[in-house]
Amino acid sequence: MPSLKPGEKALAALFIGTGLLHFIRPQNFDQVVPPATPMPPRQATLLSGAAEIAGGLGLLHPATRPLARTGLIALLVAVFPANIYMAQHHRRFPLPRWALLARLPFQPLLAWWVYRFGRST
């Protein structure tokens, strides 16, 4: 099995670490779940956290990388409404509005990074 490049390790660690945070401090993630989400905020938090951990782990092995790539891109699309919700309701969150707006283009860039990594063998 070929070794991972530093950027690939960083991407996997980003998803695994963020996914773990969903379980360590779920209240931080519960508050960003848009009201229109078809499940309770805690359920959405734990589900998305588990998906991030599974996807990050899946990126680490060539055999699971294609499925992890697809799953993580789908997850990034699914959670994008939370970023929009935060930007629209910026007064509810401790970050400045400019930071919440700056997060919006980061999501497609992260999806591109997952796509690129997922293609590597």
Backbone as numpy.savetxt, mean C-alpha at the origin, in Angstrom:
# Nx Ny Nz CAx CAy CAz Cx Cy Cz
18.32 -19.16 -7.12 17.47 -17.98 -7.12 18.36 -16.75 -7.12
18.15 -15.83 -8.08 18.97 -14.62 -8.12 18.71 -13.74 -6.90
19.76 -13.04 -6.48 19.59 -12.17 -5.33 18.84 -10.90 -5.74
18.19 -10.30 -4.76 17.43 -9.09 -5.01 18.33 -7.87 -5.01
17.99 -6.90 -5.82 18.69 -5.63 -5.83 18.23 -4.82 -4.61
19.03 -3.84 -4.19 18.63 -3.04 -3.01 17.25 -2.38 -3.15
16.93 -1.87 -4.33 15.62 -1.25 -4.53 14.48 -2.24 -4.42
14.73 -3.47 -4.85 13.72 -4.51 -4.74 13.49 -4.90 -3.29
14.59 -5.00 -2.53 14.47 -5.28 -1.10 13.71 -4.15 -0.40
14.01 -2.93 -0.79 13.34 -1.76 -0.18 11.85 -1.77 -0.47
11.47 -2.12 -1.69 10.05 -2.15 -2.04 9.32 -3.23 -1.24
9.90 -4.41 -1.15 9.28 -5.47 -0.37 9.18 -5.06 1.09
10.24 -4.47 1.63 10.24 -4.02 3.03 9.21 -2.92 3.26
9.02 -2.05 2.29 8.02 -0.98 2.40 6.63 -1.58 2.59
6.28 -2.55 1.76 4.95 -3.15 1.87 4.81 -3.99 3.14
5.83 -4.77 3.46 5.75 -5.59 4.67 5.65 -4.69 5.90
6.49 -3.67 5.97 6.48 -2.76 7.11 5.18 -2.00 7.25
4.69 -1.48 6.15 3.42 -0.75 6.19 2.28 -1.68 6.56
2.31 -2.88 6.02 1.28 -3.86 6.37 1.29 -4.19 7.85
2.46 -4.35 8.43 2.56 -4.61 9.87 2.01 -3.45 10.68
2.24 -2.23 10.22 1.71 -1.07 10.93 0.18 -1.08 11.00
-0.46 -1.68 10.01 -1.92 -1.80 10.02 -2.40 -2.60 11.23
-1.56 -3.50 11.72 -1.91 -4.32 12.88 -1.39 -3.72 14.19
-0.28 -3.00 14.12 0.32 -2.40 15.31 -0.45 -1.15 15.74
-0.81 -0.32 14.77 -1.55 0.92 15.05 -2.74 1.04 14.09
-3.71 0.14 14.22 -4.82 0.14 13.26 -5.66 1.41 13.28
-5.74 2.08 14.43 -6.55 3.30 14.51 -6.06 4.37 13.53
-4.76 4.42 13.27 -4.24 5.39 12.31 -4.78 5.14 10.91
-5.00 3.90 10.57 -5.50 3.54 9.25 -7.03 3.55 9.20
-7.66 3.21 10.32 -9.13 3.23 10.38 -9.68 4.61 10.01
-9.00 5.65 10.47 -9.52 7.00 10.27 -9.45 7.49 8.83
-8.67 6.82 7.99 -8.56 7.26 6.60 -9.46 6.46 5.65
-10.17 5.49 6.19 -11.09 4.69 5.36 -12.30 5.57 5.03
-12.53 5.80 3.74 -13.68 6.64 3.36 -15.00 6.03 3.83
-15.98 6.86 4.22 -17.27 6.36 4.69 -17.99 5.46 3.69
-17.76 5.65 2.41 -18.46 4.85 1.39 -17.88 3.44 1.23
-16.80 3.13 1.93 -16.20 1.81 1.83 -17.21 0.76 2.31
-17.40 -0.32 1.54 -18.46 -1.29 1.86 -18.11 -2.29 2.97
-17.34 -1.86 3.94 -17.02 -2.69 5.11 -16.61 -1.77 6.24
-16.66 -2.24 7.47 -16.24 -1.40 8.59 -14.77 -0.99 8.45
-14.41 0.19 8.93 -13.02 0.65 8.81 -11.98 -0.34 9.34
-12.24 -0.95 10.49 -11.24 -1.88 11.04 -11.05 -3.08 10.12
-12.14 -3.57 9.54 -12.03 -4.70 8.62 -11.21 -4.31 7.40
-11.46 -3.11 6.87 -10.69 -2.63 5.71 -9.22 -2.47 6.07
-8.95 -1.96 7.27 -7.57 -1.78 7.72 -6.84 -3.11 7.79
-7.45 -4.09 8.44 -6.79 -5.38 8.61 -6.65 -6.14 7.30
-7.66 -6.04 6.45 -7.60 -6.70 5.15 -6.50 -6.10 4.28
-6.44 -4.77 4.24 -5.40 -4.14 3.42 -4.02 -4.38 4.01
-3.91 -4.41 5.33 -2.62 -4.71 5.96 -2.14 -6.11 5.63
-3.04 -7.08 5.71 -2.69 -8.46 5.37 -2.28 -8.57 3.90
-2.98 -7.85 3.04 -2.65 -7.88 1.61 -1.28 -7.25 1.36
-0.94 -6.20 2.09 0.38 -5.58 1.92 1.48 -6.53 2.37
1.28 -7.19 3.50 2.28 -8.13 3.99 2.44 -9.29 3.00
1.34 -9.86 2.57 1.40 -10.98 1.61 2.06 -10.55 0.31
1.70 -9.38 -0.18 2.30 -8.89 -1.42 3.79 -8.63 -1.28
4.17 -8.01 -0.18 5.59 -7.74 0.05 6.39 -9.03 0.14
5.86 -10.01 0.87 6.54 -11.31 0.95 6.58 -11.99 -0.42
5.48 -11.87 -1.16 5.42 -12.48 -2.49 6.44 -11.91 -3.46
6.80 -10.66 -3.29 7.80 -10.05 -4.17 9.19 -10.65 -3.97
9.41 -11.29 -2.85 10.75 -11.78 -2.52 11.16 -13.04 -3.27
10.22 -13.76 -3.86 10.56 -15.01 -4.54 10.06 -14.97 -5.99
10.91 -15.36 -6.93 10.50 -15.30 -8.35 9.21 -16.07 -8.66
8.96 -17.17 -7.97 7.77 -17.98 -8.26 6.48 -17.26 -7.88
6.53 -16.42 -6.85 5.32 -15.74 -6.38 5.26 -14.28 -6.83
6.32 -13.81 -7.43 6.41 -12.40 -7.82 5.30 -11.95 -8.77
4.96 -12.71 -9.82 3.90 -12.25 -10.73 2.55 -12.06 -10.03
2.18 -13.00 -9.17 0.92 -12.87 -8.44 0.99 -11.70 -7.45
2.12 -11.54 -6.78 2.28 -10.43 -5.84 2.19 -9.10 -6.57
2.81 -9.04 -7.74 2.77 -7.81 -8.54 1.34 -7.43 -8.88
0.58 -8.38 -9.37 -0.81 -8.12 -9.73 -1.63 -7.72 -8.50
-1.45 -8.45 -7.42 -2.19 -8.16 -6.20 -1.86 -6.80 -5.62
-0.59 -6.44 -5.60 -0.21 -5.14 -5.04 -0.70 -3.98 -5.90
-0.65 -4.13 -7.20 -1.17 -3.06 -8.06 -2.67 -2.92 -7.85
-3.38 -4.04 -7.74 -4.82 -3.97 -7.46 -5.07 -3.32 -6.10
-4.26 -3.64 -5.11 -4.39 -3.03 -3.79 -4.17 -1.52 -3.86
-3.15 -1.10 -4.58 -2.87 0.34 -4.69 -4.04 1.08 -5.36
-4.65 0.45 -6.33 -5.84 1.05 -6.96 -6.99 1.09 -5.95
-7.17 0.02 -5.20 -8.28 -0.07 -4.26 -8.18 0.93 -3.11
-6.96 1.22 -2.67 -6.81 2.14 -1.53 -6.61 3.59 -1.96
-6.52 3.84 -3.25 -6.35 5.22 -3.72 -7.48 6.15 -3.26
-8.74 5.69 -3.20 -9.79 6.56 -2.67 -9.51 7.08 -1.26
-8.78 6.33 -0.45 -8.42 6.81 0.89 -7.50 8.03 0.79
-6.59 8.02 -0.18 -5.71 9.18 -0.36 -6.51 10.40 -0.83
-7.47 10.17 -1.70 -8.33 11.27 -2.16 -9.17 11.79 -0.98
-9.71 10.88 -0.20 -10.51 11.25 0.97 -9.68 12.12 1.92
-8.45 11.72 2.17 -7.59 12.50 3.06 -7.32 13.90 2.50
-7.08 14.00 1.21 -6.83 15.30 0.60 -8.07 16.19 0.65
-9.22 15.59 0.46 -10.47 16.36 0.48 -10.85 16.81 1.89
-10.50 16.02 2.88 -10.88 16.30 4.28 -9.63 16.53 5.12
-8.74 17.34 4.60 -7.41 17.53 5.18 -7.43 18.03 6.62
-8.47 18.71 7.02 -8.52 19.23 8.40 -8.65 18.13 9.45
-9.06 16.96 9.03 -9.23 15.82 9.95 -7.92 15.09 10.24
-6.87 15.44 9.51 -5.63 14.67 9.60 -4.47 15.57 10.01
-3.48 14.99 10.68 -2.40 15.81 11.25 -1.37 16.30 10.24
-1.49 15.92 8.98 -0.53 16.37 7.98 -1.02 17.63 7.29
-0.10 18.49 6.84 -0.53 19.68 6.09 -1.18 19.28 4.77
-2.07 20.14 4.30 -2.82 19.83 3.08 -1.88 19.57 1.90
-0.81 20.37 1.78 0.11 20.19 0.65 0.70 18.78 0.66
0.96 18.23 1.86 1.53 16.88 1.96 0.51 15.83 1.52
-0.75 16.05 1.89 -1.80 15.11 1.49 -2.03 15.15 -0.02
-1.93 16.34 -0.60 -2.05 16.47 -2.05 -0.84 15.86 -2.76
0.32 16.03 -2.17 1.55 15.49 -2.77 1.55 13.96 -2.78
0.79 13.35 -1.88 0.71 11.89 -1.84 -0.01 11.32 -3.05
-0.92 12.10 -3.64 -1.74 11.56 -4.73 -0.92 11.05 -5.91
0.06 11.80 -6.42 0.84 11.25 -7.54 1.81 10.15 -7.12
2.06 10.01 -5.82 2.97 8.96 -5.36 2.38 7.57 -5.60
1.07 7.44 -5.49 0.43 6.13 -5.64 0.68 5.52 -7.03
0.47 6.28 -8.13 0.79 5.71 -9.45 2.28 5.40 -9.61
3.14 6.21 -9.01 4.58 5.93 -9.08 4.92 4.64 -8.33
4.27 4.43 -7.21 4.47 3.19 -6.46 3.97 1.99 -7.27
2.85 2.15 -7.94 2.33 1.07 -8.79 3.32 0.77 -9.93
3.91 1.80 -10.48 4.90 1.60 -11.55 6.11 0.84 -11.01
6.55 1.22 -9.79 7.69 0.54 -9.17 7.36 -0.94 -8.96
6.17 -1.24 -8.48 5.74 -2.63 -8.30 5.73 -3.35 -9.65
5.22 -2.70 -10.67 5.16 -3.29 -12.01 6.56 -3.62 -12.50
7.48 -2.68 -12.35 8.85 -2.89 -12.80 9.52 -4.03 -12.03
9.35 -4.03 -10.73 9.95 -5.06 -9.89 9.33 -6.42 -10.18
8.05 -6.43 -10.32 7.36 -7.68 -10.59 7.77 -8.33 -11.88
8.30 -7.56 -12.81 8.75 -8.09 -14.10 10.14 -8.70 -14.00
10.92 -8.30 -12.98 12.29 -8.79 -12.89 12.30 -10.25 -12.46
13.36 -10.94 -12.82 13.48 -12.36 -12.43 14.78 -12.58 -11.70
